[in-house]
Structure formats: structure tokens, C-alpha cells
């Protein structure tokens, strides 16, 4: 999804978009983490004079996830880049939404569960930030072209409870989900001044854009 969104940079010699790493936050297999690390090391070695653009995760701010293999792996690779690259842009992303067949994204996971009428287990106080992959590109573009190496959170002011994500998808899909709420705290602690402003209906509009099948069918016919 990110690789497709940033495809225009394939034609720019001194900018390398690294978007082929581990994308499943629930991944635990060491071989998958090692594969990404080796691939990144090869890219750094081959393109040592280029700007390396790497997509990390905002889950490092989530106390419930900060010690997971996935988050620790992302921190390791961030450190690898900052220590070996002369020029880099590290973007820490929330849950990215867009056209993708990856069933491991949080939204695709919920959509599949709802459509199959499977029970969904969600934490009562679990919150996330969503962002359109097109907005990731729009926000990152000027930062990539700037001359400064950075580590930057790409976050909108649209914190949403996971239960509400399921409820919005339920309305868009017109299917009543089977939800079991587990009493557990799972939050992201982000300083408000780091958040970018967005429309109050951003989350609904975003989910409706990609998952309203009736609306998308009409668009395809016109």
C-alpha cells in the first residue's frame, strides 16, 4: 500500500523509499524481522549517498505494545538508520488505511470479521489513530524534499476508540457485528501539539471512502 502510494519516487535516483518490511504488528517470527533487517542493511550499503525513507510505527508510544517484538524491531531499525545513513526521513505512522489486500491491517481485520459474522474481541479502552495512505503521501512529500534528516510522527487529531471503529464499519457495511468487549486499557500517549488538524468527520469519511461497496460500485460505473 505504501509502496504504491510513493511509486513516483522510483524515478528519483537520490531518494529511496523503503516500504517492503514487516507490516503486521502481531508478527512474532524472528525470520521475518531478520529478513527486513538484512534487506535494509543491503539498501543502506547500496544507496549510502541517497535519502533513505523508512516507515516506522507510532505503537512505540503504546505502553501495551511497546515491548512487543514488532515495536522493538522497529526501534532497532530506526537506530540502524540513524547510525549508518547520512540522510534519512523516518516517519512513525499510525494505522494506515487504503486499498490493500493485507488482512492484517486493523480495519481489514475488522471488516473480514464483520462480513464473515465472526465474533470480534475488542478492548474497552483501546484507542487508535487512523490515516488515509493518500494523506501520508501528502504530509510526507515536503518533509522528504527538505534537507534535514528527521524522525517524525505523522498523526492527525482524530483519536478514536476501537469499539467506535467497529461501529462505524458496521454502519457502512450494513451488517451488525458480534462484538465482545474486554475490559482492558490500551492507549497511545501522544502530545497534542504533535497532532495535525483534520475534519471532525475524518474517520467516518475515511472508512466510507474505502469500505462502502455500494458507493464504490457507483463510482466505477460513472
N, C-alpha and C positions, 0 to 999 in steps of 0.2 A: 504493500500500500504506500509506504513512504518512498520506496524506490521509484514507483510510478509517478508519484507527485513531484519528485525532484528530478525527473528524467532530463529536463533541459540542461542540467549541469553536466551531463555526459559529454557534451560538446565543448566544455571549458577545461582546458588542459591543467590549469593550476588549482583546480578545486576538485576534491574527491569526496563524494557522498558515500559514507559507509552505512548502508541500510540493509545488511544481509546477516545480521546477528540474531541472537536468541530474542524472540518477541513474546514468548509465553512466560508470564510472571510466575506460573506454577511449575515451571521446569525445574527438575532436580537432577537430571542426568549429567554427570561430570563431563562426559564425552562431548555433549553439546556445548558446554561452556568452553571447553578446551578448543573445540573447532573454531568458535568465534575468536578466541584469543589468538590462535595461530594465524587465522585469516587477517586479523587486524595487524598483527606484527608484520606480516608479508606486505600489507598495504603501506604501512609506515616506512618500511625498508625501501620499497619500490618508488614511493612518491614522497620522499623525505623533504622535498622543496615545495610541496603543494600544501594548500589549506585542507586539513582533514576535518570533515564534518561528521560528528558522531551523535547518535540519538541515545540518550540515557533515560533515566526514569525519575519521576517525582516521588516514587514509592520510597525513596530513601528518607523521606520526611514522615513516613507512616511507621509508628513505633511497633505496630503489629507485624509489619513486613520487613523492617529494617535489617533483621538478622537472617532473612531468608537467603538461600543460595543465589537466587536471581539478583537480589539487590546487592549482595556482597560482590557478586561477579561484575555488575555494572560499575561499582565503585573502583574495583580493581582495574577495569579497562579505562576508566576516567584517569586514574593515576598513571597508567601506562602511556596514555596520550599526552598528558601534561608534562611528563618527564622526558619523552622522546621526540615530540613534534615541535618544530619551530613555530608553526602557525596552526591553530585549531579553533573550532567552534563546537562546543559541547552543549547540546540542547537537552535539558531534562523535561521530558514530556509527561503529561497525564494520560488518561485513556483516550487514544485517538480513534475517531470514528470516520469511516469512509467505505468505499466499495472494496470489499475483500472477502475471500472465501475462507479466511482463517477463523476457525471455530473457537479459538482460544481467547479472542478478544472478549471483554466483559459483555458488550452489547450483543454480539453474535451468539455468545453462550446463552444469554437470557432468551433471545429470540428463538433459538432452537428448542430450548426447554418449553417455552410457551406454545410453540407450534406443534410439538410432539405431546403436549399435555402432560409433561413430566413435572414432578414436584421440584420447586426451586427453594433452596435453603439460603436465606439472607440474614446478615447480622442487623439487628435493630438500629444500631447507631453507626453503621458503616456509611461513610461518605466518599465521594469521588469527584473529580473534575473531568469533564468531557471537552473535547475539542475536535472540530472538523479538520480533516487532513489538509483541506484547502486553506484553512486559516493558519495551520502550521507553516505551510509554504509562504503565505503572505507575510507572516510575522518574522520568519527566519531570513527571508531574502535580503533585507538591508543589513542584517547582522552578519550574514555571510560575506557580503561585499565590503564591510568595514575592515579596517586594517588591524583591529585589536583581537587577540586571542581571548576567548571568553568561555565561561561556564554559566549558562543562562537558563532559568526556569521559564518555560513557555506555558503560562497559565492564565486563564480567564477568571473573572469574578463570578463564577457560576457553580459554586459548590452545590452538590446535590446528594441527597440520601439515596442509597442503593435501592431501597424499597420504592422510592419515587420513580427511579429509572424503570423498574418493572411495571409500575402502574402506568407510566406514560406509554411504554411499549404495548401494554395490554390494550389501551385505548386505540392506538394506531393500528394494531393488528386485528382489533375487534375480537379478541379471544380472552376469556377470563382465565388467569393463570392459577396454578396451585402453588401457593406460597406458604412456606413455614418459616416464621421469624424466630431467630435465635438471639437471645439476649446477650449481646457482646458488643464491646466498644472497639471501633476500628476507624481511626480518623487520620486525616492528613493535616499537619500543623504548618501552615504557610502564612507568612507575614502578609497582611492585607495590601500593603503598599507595593508588593511584588505582583499583584494581580492586575491584569488588563481588563478594562471595561468591556462589557458586551450587553446585548439586548436582554431584557428581563425574560423574554421567551426563548432565549437561545437554545436551551436544552431540548425543549419540545420541537422547535423548528429543525434542529439538527437531526433528531431521531426520525422525525416525519420525512425529512428530505431523503433519507437512505432506506427507510423501512416501511413507508406507506406504499404498498404494492399497487393499489388501485390508482393512486396519483402518478406513480412512475409509469404505469401502463399507458395512461392517457398522454403523458409527455412523449412517450416513444411513438405514439400514433400520430402526433402532430408534427 
